[in-house]
Amino acid sequence: MGRYLALWEIDNSRVPVDANEWAEMRRRLMAMVEQDMKAGKLKEWGAFFFERRGYAVYEGTEVEVDSMLGQYTPYGIFKVHPVITLDQLMESLQTR
C-alpha cells in the first residue's frame, strides 16, 4: 500500500458565479472529504488560506487513490506524488 500527496485546486471554470451556489458546492465537496477521512484512506487534508488550492494525503493502491480522486471530477485538478516515510528511506539506505 502506498502513500500519496495530492496537491489539489478547484477548476475555476467550474465555480458558480452566484455566491450561494458556490457555498453549496463547497459544502458538497467538504462532505465528500469528510466521508473519505471516515473511510480511512484520506489521512490528512488541508486548504491554503484564502486560495482554492490545498493538499491531501492518501493511503492505498494506485487504483484506490485514483478512484477516490476521480469522484471530485470535474471540480478538482490534482497533481499526485508518491511519498515514502523516514523509516522506508532509512530501510532503503541500509541496503546500499
C-alpha positions, 0 to 999 in steps of 0.5 A: 500500500502506498502513500500519496500527496495530492496537491489539489485546486478547484477548476475555476471554470467550474465555480458558480458565479452566484455566491450561494451556489458556490457555498453549496458546492463547497459544502458538497465537496467538504462532505465528500472529504469528510466521508473519505477521512471516515473511510480511512484512506484520506489521512490528512487534508488541508486548504491554503488560506484564502486560495482554492488550492490545498493538499491531501494525503492518501493511503492505498493502491494506485487504483484506490487513490485514483478512484477516490480522486476521480469522484471530485471530477470535474471540480478538482485538478490534482497533481499526485506524488508518491511519498515514502516515510523516514523509516522506508528511506532509512530501510532503503539506505541500509541496503546500499 
